[in-house]
């Protein structure tokens, strides 16, 4: 089932950071779209929860070198 989540990513500082987060998340099977904003300190992800999980998405952000709020 397709769902959307907004995660707080406090360590993005520029457009390059947005690109890094987006690239990392878009490589995950099941991710439909990513909209990262360093100005808003957040990333919006649309994904198929039958192909990936919220934990995998958060781990990918962390692996890319950014901190994610564990809401």
RODRENSE-583108 format. One record per atom (N, C-alpha, C, CB): residue number from 1; residue in three letters; atom name; z, x, y. Coordinates in steps of 0.001 Angstrom, whole numbers. Each point is the difference from the previous one (the first is absolute). Glycine has a CB too. Layout:
# residues N
(NUM, 'Ala', 'CA', (Z, X, Y))
...
***
This chain:
# residues 71
(1, 'Unk', 'N', (0, 838, -1169))
(1, 'Unk', 'CA', (0, -838, 1169))
(1, 'Unk', 'C', (0, 890, 1242))
(1, 'Unk', 'CB', (1213, -1848, -1249))
(2, 'Unk', 'N', (-2021, 1503, 2205))
(2, 'Unk', 'CA', (-93, 766, 1239))
(2, 'Unk', 'C', (1185, -341, 897))
(2, 'Unk', 'CB', (-2527, 57, -168))
(3, 'Unk', 'N', (3159, 990, 708))
(3, 'Unk', 'CA', (1082, -216, 942))
(3, 'Unk', 'C', (-67, 1042, 1102))
(3, 'Unk', 'CB', (1429, -995, -1811))
(4, 'Unk', 'N', (-702, 743, 2878))
(4, 'Unk', 'CA', (32, 892, 1148))
(4, 'Unk', 'C', (1439, 413, 268))
(4, 'Unk', 'CB', (-2062, -1087, 980))
(5, 'Unk', 'N', (2237, 2345, -572))
(5, 'Unk', 'CA', (1328, 504, 335))
(5, 'Unk', 'C', (-113, 879, 1243))
(5, 'Unk', 'CB', (736, -83, -2439))
(6, 'Unk', 'N', (281, 29, 3272))
(6, 'Unk', 'CA', (91, 875, 1163))
(6, 'Unk', 'C', (1194, 918, -216))
(6, 'Unk', 'CB', (-1056, -1738, 1555))
(7, 'Unk', 'N', (796, 3045, -1536))
(7, 'Unk', 'CA', (1053, 991, -206))
(7, 'Unk', 'C', (209, 810, 1273))
(7, 'Unk', 'CB', (-556, 120, -2454))
(8, 'Unk', 'N', (1800, 191, 2752))
(8, 'Unk', 'CA', (322, 873, 1128))
(8, 'Unk', 'C', (-166, 1447, -438))
(8, 'Unk', 'CB', (1611, -1706, 960))
(9, 'Unk', 'N', (-2435, 2440, -217))
(9, 'Unk', 'CA', (-226, 1411, -275))
(9, 'Unk', 'C', (333, 748, 1288))
(9, 'Unk', 'CB', (-1819, -468, -1767))
(10, 'Unk', 'N', (3023, 1012, 1822))
(10, 'Unk', 'CA', (525, 534, 1249))
(10, 'Unk', 'C', (-520, 1389, 363))
(10, 'Unk', 'CB', (1999, -1348, -437))
(11, 'Unk', 'N', (-2588, 2059, -459))
(11, 'Unk', 'CA', (-362, 1386, 280))
(11, 'Unk', 'C', (-1463, 220, 375))
(11, 'Unk', 'CB', (1782, 608, -1554))
(12, 'Unk', 'N', (-2566, -1660, 1744))
(12, 'Unk', 'CA', (-1381, 165, 467))
(12, 'Unk', 'C', (23, 284, 1498))
(12, 'Unk', 'CB', (-885, -1556, -1812))
(13, 'Unk', 'N', (148, 2590, 2240))
(13, 'Unk', 'CA', (29, 417, 1402))
(13, 'Unk', 'C', (-1348, -88, 711))
(13, 'Unk', 'CB', (1848, 1487, -625))
(14, 'Unk', 'N', (-2948, -1688, -141))
(14, 'Unk', 'CA', (-1327, 38, 631))
(14, 'Unk', 'C', (-1032, -706, -882))
(14, 'Unk', 'CB', (595, 2171, 1149))
(15, 'Unk', 'N', (-1818, -2215, -655))
(15, 'Unk', 'CA', (-1090, -609, -754))
(15, 'Unk', 'C', (-277, 717, -1311))
(15, 'Unk', 'CB', (-973, -739, 2145))
(16, 'Unk', 'N', (1205, 2053, -2170))
(16, 'Unk', 'CA', (-175, 753, -1242))
(16, 'Unk', 'C', (979, -450, -1064))
(16, 'Unk', 'CB', (-816, 1939, 1318))
(17, 'Unk', 'N', (2029, -2250, -879))
(17, 'Unk', 'CA', (1010, -516, -931))
(17, 'Unk', 'C', (-450, -1340, -568))
(17, 'Unk', 'CB', (1824, 1194, 1270))
(18, 'Unk', 'N', (-2348, -2051, -413))
(18, 'Unk', 'CA', (-518, -1301, -454))
(18, 'Unk', 'C', (-1069, 210, -1059))
(18, 'Unk', 'CB', (494, -1024, 2247))
(19, 'Unk', 'N', (-1390, 1959, -1990))
(19, 'Unk', 'CA', (-1082, 292, -934))
(19, 'Unk', 'C', (534, 534, -1323))
(19, 'Unk', 'CB', (-1502, 467, 1935))
(20, 'Unk', 'N', (2473, 429, -1880))
(20, 'Unk', 'CA', (583, 551, -1231))
(20, 'Unk', 'C', (625, -1094, -861))
(20, 'Unk', 'CB', (431, 2156, 1199))
(21, 'Unk', 'N', (347, -3027, -574))
(21, 'Unk', 'CA', (648, -1095, -732))
(21, 'Unk', 'C', (-1052, -937, -582))
(21, 'Unk', 'CB', (2017, 153, 1506))
(22, 'Unk', 'N', (-2997, -518, -687))
(22, 'Unk', 'CA', (-1056, -918, -459))
(22, 'Unk', 'C', (-782, 585, -1161))
(22, 'Unk', 'CB', (-173, -917, 2308))
(23, 'Unk', 'N', (-199, 2187, -2205))
(23, 'Unk', 'CA', (-763, 660, -1067))
(23, 'Unk', 'C', (780, 7, -1300))
(23, 'Unk', 'CB', (-1140, 1428, 1701))
(24, 'Unk', 'N', (2411, -1059, -1627))
(24, 'Unk', 'CA', (845, 62, -1201))
(24, 'Unk', 'C', (119, -1380, -659))
(24, 'Unk', 'CB', (1286, 1921, 1016))
(25, 'Unk', 'N', (-1041, -2947, -211))
(25, 'Unk', 'CA', (175, -1347, -552))
(25, 'Unk', 'C', (-1307, -569, -543))
(25, 'Unk', 'CB', (1871, -364, 1608))
(26, 'Unk', 'N', (-2985, 636, -942))
(26, 'Unk', 'CA', (-1283, -536, -445))
(26, 'Unk', 'C', (-466, 579, -1330))
(26, 'Unk', 'CB', (-577, -323, 2375))
(27, 'Unk', 'N', (1172, 1428, -2809))
(27, 'Unk', 'CA', (-343, 595, -1301))
(27, 'Unk', 'C', (676, -731, -1160))
(27, 'Unk', 'CB', (-280, 2208, 1137))
(28, 'Unk', 'N', (1224, -3077, -841))
(28, 'Unk', 'CA', (742, -702, -1041))
(28, 'Unk', 'C', (-777, -1228, -457))
(28, 'Unk', 'CB', (2177, 823, 962))
(29, 'Unk', 'N', (-2349, -940, -2273))
(29, 'Unk', 'CA', (-693, -1164, -552))
(29, 'Unk', 'C', (762, -1266, 362))
(29, 'Unk', 'CB', (-916, 1388, -1900))
(30, 'Unk', 'N', (199, -2370, 2394))
(30, 'Unk', 'CA', (611, -1270, 353))
(30, 'Unk', 'C', (221, -177, 1493))
(30, 'Unk', 'CB', (1075, 36, -2200))
(31, 'Unk', 'N', (-1162, 1056, 2966))
(31, 'Unk', 'CA', (156, -108, 1452))
(31, 'Unk', 'C', (-1296, -538, 592))
(31, 'Unk', 'CB', (1667, 1918, 44))
(32, 'Unk', 'N', (-1561, -3030, 667))
(32, 'Unk', 'CA', (-1159, -658, 597))
(32, 'Unk', 'C', (-271, 502, 1412))
(32, 'Unk', 'CB', (475, -2007, -1393))
(33, 'Unk', 'N', (590, 2172, 2193))
(33, 'Unk', 'CA', (-169, 504, 1363))
(33, 'Unk', 'C', (1308, 598, 502))
(33, 'Unk', 'CB', (-1784, -1721, 443))
(34, 'Unk', 'N', (1628, 2634, 540))
(34, 'Unk', 'CA', (1143, 675, 602))
(34, 'Unk', 'C', (-225, 53, 1503))
(34, 'Unk', 'CB', (424, 1383, -2096))
(35, 'Unk', 'N', (615, -1715, 2857))
(35, 'Unk', 'CA', (-55, 124, 1451))
(35, 'Unk', 'C', (1274, 713, 441))
(35, 'Unk', 'CB', (-1422, -2120, 259))
(36, 'Unk', 'N', (1289, 3420, 36))
(36, 'Unk', 'CA', (1153, 800, 418))
(36, 'Unk', 'C', (2, 130, 1515))
(36, 'Unk', 'CB', (-22, 1271, -2183))
(37, 'Unk', 'N', (1208, -1360, 2774))
(37, 'Unk', 'CA', (148, 133, 1445))
(37, 'Unk', 'C', (1206, 876, 325))
(37, 'Unk', 'CB', (-1061, -2260, 337))
(38, 'Unk', 'N', (787, 3454, 218))
(38, 'Unk', 'CA', (1122, 858, 379))
(38, 'Unk', 'C', (718, -562, 1219))
(38, 'Unk', 'CB', (-1203, 1991, -937))
(39, 'Unk', 'N', (488, -2702, 1791))
(39, 'Unk', 'CA', (629, -592, 1194))
(39, 'Unk', 'C', (1022, -1068, -382))
(39, 'Unk', 'CB', (-2091, 459, 1306))
(40, 'Unk', 'N', (1786, -1217, -2355))
(40, 'Unk', 'CA', (904, -1059, -466))
(40, 'Unk', 'C', (937, 483, -1103))
(40, 'Unk', 'CB', (-1742, -1673, 602))
(41, 'Unk', 'N', (1555, 2923, -1032))
(41, 'Unk', 'CA', (807, 565, -1097))
(41, 'Unk', 'C', (-59, -859, -1255))
(41, 'Unk', 'CB', (1512, 1016, 1697))
(42, 'Unk', 'N', (-2717, -1475, -2028))
(42, 'Unk', 'CA', (-110, -843, -1190))
(42, 'Unk', 'C', (-1370, 116, -648))
(42, 'Unk', 'CB', (1651, -1566, 1002))
(43, 'Unk', 'N', (-1701, 1129, -2236))
(43, 'Unk', 'CA', (-1250, -84, -738))
(43, 'Unk', 'C', (-42, -1358, -692))
(43, 'Unk', 'CB', (-94, 2531, -342))
(44, 'Unk', 'N', (-1035, -3206, 479))
(44, 'Unk', 'CA', (-226, -1277, -668))
(44, 'Unk', 'C', (-935, 261, -1169))
(44, 'Unk', 'CB', (340, -1338, 2152))
(45, 'Unk', 'N', (72, 893, -3333))
(45, 'Unk', 'CA', (-770, 250, -1217))
(45, 'Unk', 'C', (-273, -1331, -696))
(45, 'Unk', 'CB', (1028, 2312, -256))
(46, 'Unk', 'N', (-2294, -2553, -55))
(46, 'Unk', 'CA', (-386, -1152, -817))
(46, 'Unk', 'C', (-359, 557, -1371))
(46, 'Unk', 'CB', (-852, -1375, 2013))
(47, 'Unk', 'N', (1520, 854, -3054))
(47, 'Unk', 'CA', (-189, 562, -1339))
(47, 'Unk', 'C', (122, -1062, -1079))
(47, 'Unk', 'CB', (886, 2170, 825))
(48, 'Unk', 'N', (-1412, -1826, -1995))
(48, 'Unk', 'CA', (86, -858, -1182))
(48, 'Unk', 'C', (1226, 433, -793))
(48, 'Unk', 'CB', (-2534, -349, -85))
(49, 'Unk', 'N', (3552, -504, 55))
(49, 'Unk', 'CA', (1250, 391, -659))
(49, 'Unk', 'C', (-96, -10, -1532))
(49, 'Unk', 'CB', (1210, -916, 1972))
(50, 'Unk', 'N', (-2365, 581, -2496))
(50, 'Unk', 'CA', (-222, 127, -1444))
(50, 'Unk', 'C', (-545, 1386, -343))
(50, 'Unk', 'CB', (-426, -2477, -154))
(51, 'Unk', 'N', (1, 3230, 1193))
(51, 'Unk', 'CA', (-559, 1335, -211))
(51, 'Unk', 'C', (897, 1116, 529))
(51, 'Unk', 'CB', (-2249, -1024, 125))
(52, 'Unk', 'N', (3122, 706, 819))
(52, 'Unk', 'CA', (913, 998, 554))
(52, 'Unk', 'C', (1287, -683, 438))
(52, 'Unk', 'CB', (-1940, 1435, 752))
(53, 'Unk', 'N', (2930, -625, -395))
(53, 'Unk', 'CA', (1297, -549, 392))
(53, 'Unk', 'C', (408, 534, 1365))
(53, 'Unk', 'CB', (666, -197, -2414))
(54, 'Unk', 'N', (294, -463, 3006))
(54, 'Unk', 'CA', (545, 438, 1278))
(54, 'Unk', 'C', (615, 1397, -132))
(54, 'Unk', 'CB', (435, -2404, 643))
(55, 'Unk', 'N', (209, 2667, -1746))
(55, 'Unk', 'CA', (602, 1319, -235))
(55, 'Unk', 'C', (-1060, 1102, -17))
(55, 'Unk', 'CB', (1836, -1100, -1309))
(56, 'Unk', 'N', (-2977, 835, 714))
(56, 'Unk', 'CA', (-1094, 981, -36))
(56, 'Unk', 'C', (-537, 235, 1408))
(56, 'Unk', 'CB', (-603, -713, -2347))
(57, 'Unk', 'N', (477, -339, 3129))
(57, 'Unk', 'CA', (-499, 128, 1375))
(57, 'Unk', 'C', (961, 832, 844))
(57, 'Unk', 'CB', (-1160, -2224, -206))
(58, 'Unk', 'N', (2449, 1937, 88))
(58, 'Unk', 'CA', (1003, 760, 755))
(58, 'Unk', 'C', (9, 1460, -434))
(58, 'Unk', 'CB', (1390, -2075, 246))
(59, 'Unk', 'N', (-1519, 2322, -1539))
(59, 'Unk', 'CA', (-18, 1371, -510))
(59, 'Unk', 'C', (-1204, 766, 548))
(59, 'Unk', 'CB', (1179, -765, -2087))
(60, 'Unk', 'N', (-2312, 107, 2212))
(60, 'Unk', 'CA', (-1203, 653, 526))
(60, 'Unk', 'C', (202, 411, 1457))
(60, 'Unk', 'CB', (-1423, -1345, -1580))
(61, 'Unk', 'N', (2082, 506, 2357))
(61, 'Unk', 'CA', (284, 333, 1400))
(61, 'Unk', 'C', (933, 1206, 65))
(61, 'Unk', 'CB', (-305, -2419, 676))
(62, 'Unk', 'N', (1314, 2431, -1522))
(62, 'Unk', 'CA', (948, 1110, -49))
(62, 'Unk', 'C', (-695, 1274, -430))
(62, 'Unk', 'CB', (1851, -1590, -519))
(63, 'Unk', 'N', (-2718, 1495, -498))
(63, 'Unk', 'CA', (-756, 1161, -490))
(63, 'Unk', 'C', (-923, 552, 1077))
(63, 'Unk', 'CB', (106, -930, -2320))
(64, 'Unk', 'N', (-576, 66, 3226))
(64, 'Unk', 'CA', (-869, 447, 1091))
(64, 'Unk', 'C', (810, 712, 1097))
(64, 'Unk', 'CB', (-1574, -1914, -499))
(65, 'Unk', 'N', (2917, 1884, 394))
(65, 'Unk', 'CA', (838, 726, 922))
(65, 'Unk', 'C', (664, -836, 1078))
(65, 'Unk', 'CB', (-1451, 1870, -448))
(66, 'Unk', 'N', (1490, -3169, 242))
(66, 'Unk', 'CA', (564, -905, 1005))
(66, 'Unk', 'C', (1173, -784, -585))
(66, 'Unk', 'CB', (-2255, -186, 1112))
(67, 'Unk', 'N', (3178, -206, -253))
(67, 'Unk', 'CA', (1135, -785, -466))
(67, 'Unk', 'C', (-310, -1483, 146))
(67, 'Unk', 'CB', (1592, 1850, 634))
(68, 'Unk', 'N', (-1190, -2613, -1628))
(68, 'Unk', 'CA', (-243, -1438, 11))
(68, 'Unk', 'C', (1333, -718, -85))
(68, 'Unk', 'CB', (-2267, 294, -1081))
(69, 'Unk', 'N', (2406, -1337, 1888))
(69, 'Unk', 'CA', (1224, -797, -16))
(69, 'Unk', 'C', (67, -767, -1303))
(69, 'Unk', 'CB', (-5, -199, 2514))
(70, 'Unk', 'N', (1124, 208, -3172))
(70, 'Unk', 'CA', (164, -678, -1285))
(70, 'Unk', 'C', (502, -1415, 158))
(70, 'Unk', 'CB', (441, 2185, -1037))
(71, 'Unk', 'N', (-1125, -2988, 1821))
(71, 'Unk', 'CA', (383, -1415, 188))
(71, 'Unk', 'C', (-24, -738, -1310))
(71, 'Unk', 'CB', (-908, 44, 2309))
***
